[in-house]
């Protein structure tokens, strides 16, 4: 299968991801409750933006209904 079986394995094999997660943990642990809520709102906004961008890419790659691409012969 192409999926990752365990997220911890991904972190131990990738120092860049490990550093990102460690920094995030430090930031979250140092934040007060209100700041953690703002962090959560920021994460949610970014997830929504990613979903919108992926949707735009998906619909941008589709042909409009009822239209066909003609080859060089005109057929």
C-alpha distances in whole Angstrom, upper triangle without the diagonal:
4,6,8,9,13,15,18,16,15,19,20,19,20,24,24,22,24,27,26,25,28,31,30,30,34,35,34,35,38,39,41,40,41,39,36,36,37,34,32,34,33,29,29,31,29,26,28,29,25,24,28,27,23,25,28,26,24,28,29,27,28,31,34,34,36,36,35,35,38,37,40,42,43,41
4,7,9,12,14,16,14,13,17,18,17,18,21,21,19,21,24,23,23,26,28,27,28,31,32,31,33,36,36,39,38,39,37,34,34,34,31,29,31,30,26,27,28,26,23,25,26,22,22,25,24,20,23,25,23,22,25,26,24,26,29,32,32,35,35,34,33,36,35,38,40,41,40
4,6,9,10,13,12,11,15,16,15,16,20,20,17,19,22,21,20,23,25,24,25,28,29,28,30,33,33,35,34,35,33,30,31,31,28,26,28,27,23,24,26,23,20,23,24,20,20,23,23,20,22,25,23,22,25,27,25,26,30,32,33,36,36,35,35,38,38,41,43,43,42
4,6,7,10,8,8,11,13,12,13,17,17,14,16,19,18,17,20,22,21,22,25,26,25,27,30,31,33,32,34,32,28,29,30,26,25,27,26,22,23,25,23,20,23,24,21,21,25,24,21,24,27,25,24,28,29,28,29,33,35,36,39,39,38,38,41,41,44,46,46,45
4,7,9,8,9,12,13,13,15,18,19,16,17,21,20,18,21,24,23,23,26,27,26,27,31,31,33,33,34,32,29,30,31,28,26,29,28,24,25,27,25,23,25,27,24,24,27,27,24,27,30,28,27,31,32,31,32,36,38,39,42,42,41,41,44,44,47,49,49,48
4,6,6,7,9,11,12,13,16,17,14,14,18,18,15,18,21,20,19,23,24,23,24,27,28,30,30,32,30,26,28,29,25,24,27,26,22,24,26,24,22,25,26,23,24,28,27,25,28,30,29,29,32,34,33,34,38,40,41,44,44,44,43,46,46,49,52,52,51
4,5,5,7,9,10,11,13,14,11,11,14,14,12,14,17,16,16,19,21,20,21,24,25,27,27,28,26,23,25,25,22,21,24,23,19,21,23,21,19,22,24,21,22,25,25,23,26,29,27,27,31,32,31,33,37,39,40,44,44,43,43,46,46,49,51,51,51
4,5,5,6,9,10,12,13,10,9,13,13,11,13,16,16,15,18,20,19,20,23,24,27,27,29,27,24,25,26,23,22,25,24,21,23,26,23,22,25,26,24,25,29,28,26,29,32,31,31,34,35,35,37,40,43,44,47,47,47,46,49,49,52,54,55,54
4,5,5,6,9,11,13,11,10,14,15,13,15,18,18,18,21,23,22,23,26,28,30,30,32,30,27,29,29,26,25,28,27,23,25,28,25,24,27,28,25,26,30,29,27,30,32,31,31,34,35,34,36,40,43,44,47,46,46,45,48,48,50,53,53,52
4,6,5,6,9,10,8,9,12,12,11,14,16,16,17,20,21,21,22,25,26,29,29,31,28,25,27,27,24,23,26,24,21,23,25,22,21,24,25,22,23,26,25,24,27,29,27,28,31,32,31,33,37,40,41,44,44,43,42,45,45,47,50,50,50
4,5,5,7,8,6,5,9,10,8,10,13,13,14,16,18,18,19,22,23,26,27,28,26,23,25,26,22,22,25,23,20,22,25,22,21,25,25,22,24,27,26,25,28,30,29,30,33,34,33,36,39,42,44,47,46,46,45,48,48,50,53,53,53
4,6,7,10,9,7,10,12,11,12,15,16,16,18,20,21,21,24,26,29,30,31,29,26,29,29,25,25,28,27,24,26,28,25,25,28,29,26,28,31,30,29,32,34,32,33,36,37,36,39,42,45,47,50,49,48,47,50,50,52,55,55,55
4,7,9,9,8,12,13,13,14,17,18,18,21,23,23,24,27,28,31,32,34,31,28,31,31,27,27,30,28,25,27,29,26,25,28,28,25,27,30,29,27,31,33,31,31,35,35,34,37,40,43,45,48,47,46,45,48,47,49,52,52,52
4,6,6,6,9,10,11,12,14,16,17,19,20,21,23,25,26,29,30,31,28,26,28,28,24,25,27,25,22,25,26,23,22,26,26,23,25,28,26,25,29,30,28,29,33,33,32,35,39,41,43,46,45,45,43,46,46,47,51,51,51
4,5,5,6,9,10,10,12,14,15,16,18,20,21,22,24,28,29,30,27,25,28,27,23,24,27,24,22,25,26,23,23,27,27,24,27,29,28,27,31,32,30,32,35,35,34,37,41,44,46,49,48,47,46,49,48,50,53,54,54
4,5,5,6,9,10,11,12,14,15,17,18,20,21,23,26,28,28,25,23,26,25,21,22,24,22,19,23,23,20,21,24,23,21,24,26,24,24,28,29,27,29,32,32,32,35,38,41,43,46,45,45,43,46,46,48,51,51,51
4,5,5,6,9,10,11,12,14,15,16,18,20,21,24,25,26,23,21,23,23,19,19,22,19,17,20,21,18,18,22,21,19,22,24,23,22,26,27,26,27,31,31,31,33,37,39,42,45,44,44,43,46,46,47,51,51,51
4,5,5,6,9,10,11,12,14,15,16,18,20,23,24,26,23,21,23,23,19,20,23,21,18,22,23,20,20,24,24,22,25,27,26,26,29,31,30,31,34,34,34,37,41,43,45,48,48,47,46,49,49,51,54,55,54
4,6,5,6,9,10,11,12,14,15,17,18,22,24,25,21,20,23,22,18,20,22,20,18,22,23,20,21,24,24,22,25,28,26,26,30,31,30,32,35,35,35,38,42,44,46,49,49,48,47,50,50,52,55,55,56
4,6,5,6,9,10,11,12,14,16,17,20,21,22,19,17,20,19,15,16,19,16,14,18,19,16,17,21,20,19,22,24,23,23,27,28,27,29,32,32,32,35,39,41,43,46,46,46,45,48,48,50,53,53,53
4,5,5,6,9,10,10,12,14,15,19,19,21,18,15,18,18,14,15,18,16,14,17,19,17,17,21,21,19,22,25,24,24,27,29,28,30,33,33,34,36,40,42,44,47,47,47,46,49,50,52,55,55,55
4,5,5,6,9,10,11,12,14,18,19,21,18,16,19,19,16,17,20,18,17,20,22,20,20,24,24,23,25,28,28,28,31,32,32,33,36,37,37,40,44,45,48,51,50,51,50,53,53,55,58,58,58
4,5,5,6,9,10,11,12,16,18,19,16,14,17,17,13,16,18,16,15,19,20,18,19,23,23,22,25,27,26,27,30,31,31,33,36,36,37,39,43,45,47,51,50,50,49,53,53,55,58,58,58
4,5,5,6,8,10,11,14,15,16,13,11,14,14,10,12,15,13,12,15,17,15,16,20,20,19,22,24,24,25,28,29,29,31,33,34,35,37,41,43,45,48,48,48,48,51,52,54,57,57,57
4,5,5,6,8,10,13,14,16,13,11,15,15,12,13,17,16,14,17,19,18,19,22,23,22,25,27,27,28,30,32,32,33,36,37,38,40,44,45,47,51,51,51,51,54,55,57,60,60,59
4,6,5,6,9,12,14,16,13,12,16,16,13,15,18,17,16,20,21,20,21,25,25,25,27,30,29,30,33,34,34,36,39,39,40,43,47,48,50,54,53,54,53,57,57,59,62,62,62
4,6,5,6,10,12,13,10,9,13,12,10,12,15,14,14,17,18,18,19,22,22,23,25,27,27,28,31,32,33,34,37,37,39,41,45,46,48,52,51,52,52,55,56,58,61,60,61
4,5,5,8,9,11,8,6,10,11,8,10,13,13,12,15,17,17,18,21,22,22,24,26,27,28,30,32,32,34,36,37,38,41,44,45,47,51,51,52,52,55,56,58,61,61,61
4,6,8,10,12,10,9,12,14,12,13,17,16,16,19,21,21,22,25,26,26,28,30,31,31,34,36,36,37,40,41,42,44,48,49,51,55,55,55,55,59,59,62,65,64,64
4,7,10,12,9,9,13,13,12,14,17,17,17,20,22,22,23,26,27,27,29,31,32,33,35,37,37,39,41,42,43,46,49,50,52,56,56,57,56,60,61,63,66,65,65
4,7,8,6,6,9,10,9,12,14,14,15,18,19,19,21,23,24,25,27,29,30,31,33,35,36,37,39,40,42,44,47,48,50,54,54,55,55,58,59,62,65,64,64
4,6,5,6,9,10,10,12,14,15,16,18,20,21,23,25,26,27,29,30,32,33,35,36,37,39,41,42,44,46,49,50,52,55,56,57,57,60,62,64,67,66,66
4,5,5,6,9,10,11,13,14,15,17,19,20,21,23,24,26,27,29,30,32,33,35,36,38,39,41,42,44,48,48,50,53,54,55,56,59,61,63,66,65,65
4,5,5,6,9,10,11,13,14,15,17,19,20,21,23,25,26,27,29,31,32,33,35,36,38,39,41,43,46,46,48,52,52,54,54,58,59,62,65,63,63
4,5,5,6,9,10,10,12,14,15,17,18,20,21,23,24,26,27,29,30,31,33,35,36,37,39,41,45,45,47,51,51,52,52,56,57,59,62,61,61
4,5,5,6,9,10,10,12,14,15,16,18,20,21,23,24,26,27,29,30,32,33,35,36,38,40,43,44,45,49,50,51,51,54,56,58,61,60,60
4,5,5,6,9,10,11,12,14,15,17,18,20,21,23,24,26,27,29,30,32,33,34,36,38,41,42,43,47,48,49,49,53,55,57,60,59,59
4,5,5,6,9,10,10,12,14,15,16,18,20,21,22,24,26,27,29,30,32,33,35,37,40,40,42,46,46,48,48,51,53,55,58,57,57
4,5,5,6,9,10,11,12,14,15,17,19,20,21,23,24,26,27,29,30,31,33,35,39,39,41,45,45,46,46,50,51,53,57,55,56
4,5,5,6,9,10,11,12,14,15,17,18,20,21,23,24,26,27,29,30,32,34,37,38,39,43,43,45,45,49,50,52,55,54,54
4,5,5,6,9,10,11,12,14,15,17,18,20,21,22,24,26,27,28,30,32,35,36,37,41,42,43,43,47,49,51,54,53,53
4,5,5,6,9,10,11,12,14,15,16,18,20,21,23,24,26,27,29,31,34,35,37,40,40,42,42,45,47,49,52,51,51
4,5,5,6,9,10,11,12,14,15,17,18,20,21,22,24,25,27,29,33,34,35,39,39,40,40,44,45,48,51,50,49
4,5,5,6,9,10,11,12,14,15,17,18,20,21,23,24,26,28,31,31,33,37,37,39,39,43,44,47,50,48,48
4,5,5,6,9,10,11,12,14,15,16,18,20,21,22,24,26,29,30,32,36,36,37,37,41,43,45,48,47,47
4,5,5,6,9,10,10,12,14,15,16,18,20,21,23,25,28,29,31,35,35,36,36,39,41,43,46,45,45
4,5,5,6,9,10,11,12,14,15,16,18,20,21,23,27,28,29,33,33,34,34,38,39,42,45,44,44
4,5,5,6,9,10,11,12,14,15,17,18,20,22,25,25,27,31,31,33,33,37,38,41,44,42,42
4,5,5,6,9,10,10,12,14,15,16,18,20,24,24,26,30,30,31,31,35,37,39,42,40,41
4,5,5,6,9,10,11,12,14,15,17,19,22,23,26,29,29,30,30,33,35,37,40,39,39
4,5,5,6,9,10,10,12,14,16,17,21,21,23,27,27,28,28,32,34,36,39,38,38
4,5,5,6,9,10,11,12,14,16,19,19,21,25,25,27,27,31,32,35,38,36,36
4,5,5,6,9,10,10,12,15,18,19,22,25,25,26,25,29,30,33,36,34,35
4,5,5,6,9,10,11,13,16,18,20,24,23,24,24,28,29,32,34,33,33
4,5,5,6,8,10,11,14,15,17,21,21,22,23,26,28,31,34,32,32
4,5,5,6,9,10,13,14,17,20,20,21,21,25,27,29,32,30,30
4,6,5,6,9,12,14,17,20,19,20,19,23,24,27,30,28,29
4,5,5,7,11,12,14,18,17,18,18,22,23,26,29,28,27
4,5,5,8,9,12,15,15,16,17,20,23,25,28,26,26
4,6,8,9,13,16,15,16,15,19,21,23,26,24,25
4,7,10,12,15,14,14,13,17,18,21,24,22,22
4,6,9,12,11,11,12,15,17,21,23,21,21
4,6,8,7,8,9,12,15,18,20,18,17
4,6,6,9,10,14,17,20,22,19,19
4,6,9,11,15,18,21,22,19,18
4,7,10,13,16,19,20,17,16
4,7,9,13,16,17,14,13
4,6,10,13,14,11,10
4,7,10,11,10,9
4,7,8,6,6
4,6,6,6
4,5,8
4,5
4
